Amino acid sequence: LFKNKFEGKISEYLNLLKHNFNDKDVDYLIEHFRDKDRRKEFFKEYKEVEMLYEIISPDAFLRAFIESYTTFAAMYKVVRKAYTKKVYVDREFQRKTCDLVKEHVDAYHILPVDEIVEINEHTIDIIKRKQGSNNTKIINLVKSIEKMADEQSNDPFLIAMAERAKLVQGYYEDRQKTTSEALDELIDAIRQNEERKKEQSKFNLDHFTFFLFKQFQSLGFTDAKEISEDIKCILSEHPDWSSSEKSMREVRKKVTFRIYKAIDDIDKVALIVDDLFSLFYKLKDKS
């Protein structure tokens, strides 16, 4: 069975490599496996072969297949790292396979496809100067943005930015956006976030209050800053609002009254409050 697989489907996968497994091959693999169904079939094929290898090894029969198997496993590692939703670790590899793949990747000097880039005011210039394909840059940026949002889960802007990055990656994988369009949109998200940080610094507001401020500002409230600060205080007075029915009712009542003071339209206020609390719960789940 092991031999049959390598003489059949796996041989087709190995033939995708045209440049002795260099960066061009890595880029081609990322591009080739953008399609989710194609990736799913590839992953399934790999897992079946890996299981057979772990059972058979160290049988002498495998010697003729070691190089091909190691290359196939290294291909899996590249594709898996590129498209897994979280930063990938090698624990998923079976023990015997792991050492083989590490030696292979080191020998071919394959550049990492999940390199984490610090997201700050220098990121855009670094990405533009960085060697490598746009496919790899997209993967790097999405993972970097997600990691930053996880580490700073008290910042609603970063959570929203990570969600936007996931959407961009989804469009990219489904080929609804070109590689260039996806990269431009991620760069634009970083640029907007840097502009937001500068504006937030001028107002001297914490992440949550400034997020509320931008929400109310977009709705046309002239006293958006004061409303945002008041709502932040209301939530702080009832830290158990998300777990206590009583506190929840009290907080919702106070928030409703505060917004009603600024806009004398109860129907509109009700819609705003509903949207706000949907947002609050969403942020609470992320933190």
C-alpha positions in Angstrom: 0.0 0.0 0.0 2.8 2.4 0.9 4.6 1.7 -2.4 1.3 2.0 -4.4 0.7 5.5 -2.9 4.1 6.7 -3.9 3.8 5.3 -7.4 0.4 7.0 -7.7 -1.1 10.1 -6.2 2.0 11.1 -4.1 4.2 11.1 -7.2 1.8 13.7 -8.7 2.3 15.9 -5.6 6.1 15.5 -5.7 6.1 16.6 -9.3 4.8 20.0 -8.2 8.3 20.8 -7.1 10.3 22.2 -10.0 13.2 24.0 -8.4 14.8 21.6 -5.9 12.4 22.8 -3.2 13.5 26.4 -3.1 11.5 29.6 -2.4 9.9 29.4 -5.8 8.5 26.0 -5.0 7.3 27.2 -1.6 5.5 30.1 -3.3 4.0 27.7 -5.9 2.8 25.3 -3.1 1.0 28.2 -1.3 -0.6 29.3 -4.6 -1.5 25.8 -5.7 -3.1 24.9 -2.4 -5.2 28.1 -1.9 -8.2 25.9 -2.8 -9.6 24.4 0.4 -10.8 21.2 -1.1 -7.5 20.7 -2.8 -5.8 21.2 0.6 -8.2 18.8 2.3 -7.4 16.0 -0.2 -3.6 16.7 0.2 -3.8 16.6 4.0 -5.8 13.4 4.0 -3.3 11.7 1.6 -0.4 12.8 3.8 -1.9 11.6 7.1 -2.6 8.1 5.5 1.0 7.9 4.3 2.4 9.2 7.6 0.5 6.5 9.6 1.8 3.8 7.3 5.4 5.1 7.7 5.2 5.2 11.5 3.9 1.6 11.5 6.5 0.2 9.0 9.6 2.1 10.2 12.4 1.2 10.6 11.9 -1.6 8.1 14.6 -1.8 5.3 11.8 -1.7 2.8 11.5 2.0 3.4 15.0 2.9 2.3 14.0 3.4 -1.3 11.2 5.8 -0.3 12.9 7.8 2.5 13.9 10.8 0.3 10.4 11.0 -1.4 8.6 10.5 1.9 10.7 13.2 3.6 10.1 15.6 0.7 6.3 14.9 0.8 6.3 15.5 4.6 8.2 18.8 4.1 5.6 19.9 1.5 2.9 19.1 4.0 4.7 21.2 6.6 4.9 24.2 4.3 1.2 24.1 3.3 0.0 23.4 6.8 2.0 26.2 8.3 0.7 28.6 5.6 -3.0 27.8 6.0 -3.5 26.7 9.6 -5.5 29.4 11.5 -3.2 29.6 14.4 0.6 29.8 14.5 1.6 26.2 13.7 3.9 24.0 15.8 5.6 20.8 14.8 3.9 18.7 17.5 1.4 17.5 14.9 4.1 15.4 13.2 4.6 11.9 14.4 7.9 11.4 16.2 9.8 9.4 13.5 8.7 11.8 10.8 9.6 15.0 12.7 13.4 14.5 12.7 13.4 13.6 9.0 11.5 16.7 8.1 13.7 19.0 10.2 16.8 17.7 8.5 15.2 18.1 5.1 14.0 21.7 5.7 17.4 22.7 7.1 19.2 21.1 4.2 17.2 23.0 1.6 17.3 26.3 3.6 13.5 26.7 3.2 12.4 30.1 4.4 9.6 30.0 7.0 6.1 30.7 5.7 4.7 31.6 9.1 7.2 34.3 10.1 5.7 36.7 12.6 6.1 40.4 11.8 5.8 43.0 14.5 2.8 45.2 13.5 3.8 48.9 14.0 4.6 52.1 12.1 7.5 50.4 10.3 5.6 47.3 9.2 4.5 48.5 5.8 8.0 49.6 4.8 9.5 46.3 6.0 6.9 44.3 4.0 7.5 46.3 0.9 11.3 45.8 1.1 11.1 42.2 2.2 12.2 39.6 -0.2 9.8 36.8 -1.1 6.5 36.4 -2.8 3.3 38.3 -2.1 1.7 34.9 -1.2 4.1 34.5 1.6 3.7 38.1 2.7 -0.1 37.6 3.0 0.3 34.5 5.1 2.9 36.3 7.4 0.7 39.4 7.8 -2.5 37.5 8.6 -0.8 35.4 11.3 1.0 38.4 12.7 -2.2 40.4 13.0 -4.0 37.4 14.6 -1.2 36.9 17.1 -1.1 40.6 18.0 -4.9 40.6 18.6 -4.6 37.5 20.8 -1.9 39.1 22.9 -3.7 42.4 23.2 -7.3 41.2 23.5 -8.3 44.3 25.5 -8.0 46.3 22.3 -11.3 46.2 20.3 -9.6 47.7 17.2 -7.1 44.9 17.0 -9.9 42.3 17.3 -11.7 44.0 14.5 -8.5 44.2 12.5 -7.9 40.4 13.0 -11.4 39.7 11.8 -10.8 41.8 8.7 -7.6 39.9 8.1 -9.4 36.6 8.3 -12.0 37.8 5.8 -9.2 38.9 3.4 -7.5 35.5 3.7 -10.8 33.8 3.0 -11.4 35.9 -0.1 -7.8 35.2 -1.1 -8.1 31.5 -0.7 -11.4 31.4 -2.6 -9.8 33.5 -5.3 -12.4 36.3 -4.9 -9.4 38.6 -4.4 -6.1 38.5 -6.3 -2.9 38.1 -4.4 -2.1 41.8 -5.0 -5.6 42.9 -3.9 -5.4 40.9 -0.7 -1.9 42.2 0.2 -3.0 45.8 -0.5 -6.0 45.4 1.8 -3.9 44.0 4.6 -1.4 46.9 4.2 -4.3 49.3 4.3 -5.6 47.8 7.5 -2.2 48.3 9.1 -2.1 51.9 7.9 -5.5 52.6 9.3 -4.6 51.1 12.6 -1.5 53.3 12.9 -3.6 56.4 12.1 -6.1 55.3 14.7 -3.3 54.9 17.4 -2.1 58.5 16.7 -5.7 59.8 17.0 -6.3 57.9 20.1 -3.1 59.3 21.7 -4.4 62.8 21.1 -7.6 62.1 22.9 -5.8 60.3 25.7 -8.4 57.5 25.9 -8.0 53.8 26.6 -8.7 51.3 23.8 -12.3 50.5 24.9 -13.4 54.1 25.5 -11.9 55.3 22.2 -13.6 52.4 20.4 -16.9 53.6 21.8 -16.0 57.2 20.9 -15.5 56.2 17.2 -18.8 54.3 17.2 -20.7 57.3 18.5 -18.8 59.7 16.3 -19.7 57.7 13.2 -23.4 57.9 14.3 -23.1 61.7 14.4 -23.1 62.4 18.1 -21.6 65.7 18.9 -20.8 64.7 22.5 -19.4 61.3 21.5 -16.4 61.6 23.9 -18.5 62.3 27.0 -21.0 59.6 26.2 -18.2 57.0 25.7 -16.5 57.9 29.0 -19.9 57.7 30.8 -20.7 54.3 29.4 -17.2 53.0 30.3 -17.9 54.2 33.9 -21.3 52.4 33.9 -19.7 49.1 32.9 -16.9 49.6 35.4 -19.4 50.0 38.2 -20.9 46.7 37.3 -18.0 44.3 36.4 -20.3 41.3 36.6 -22.8 42.7 34.0 -22.1 39.8 31.6 -22.7 37.1 34.1 -25.4 38.6 36.4 -29.0 39.1 35.1 -29.6 41.8 37.7 -26.4 43.7 36.8 -27.1 43.3 33.1 -30.6 44.9 33.5 -29.1 47.8 35.5 -26.3 48.5 33.1 -28.6 48.3 30.1 -31.0 50.8 31.8 -28.3 53.3 32.6 -26.7 53.1 29.2 -30.1 53.6 27.6 -30.9 56.7 29.7 -27.4 58.1 29.0 -27.8 57.8 25.2 -31.4 59.1 25.5 -30.1 62.3 27.1 -28.2 63.0 23.8 -30.8 61.9 21.3 -34.6 62.2 21.9 -35.7 59.3 19.8 -36.4 56.2 21.8 -36.6 53.9 18.8 -33.2 54.9 17.5 -31.8 54.7 21.1 -33.1 51.1 21.4 -31.4 50.1 18.1 -28.1 51.7 19.3 -28.3 50.0 22.6 -29.0 46.6 21.0 -26.0 47.1 18.7 -23.8 48.2 21.6 -24.5 45.2 23.8 -24.0 42.8 20.9 -20.6 44.4 20.5 -19.9 44.3 24.3 -20.6 40.5 24.4 -18.5 39.9 21.4 -15.6 41.8 22.9 -16.1 40.0 26.2 -15.9 36.6 24.4 -12.6 37.6 22.8 -10.9 38.8 26.0 
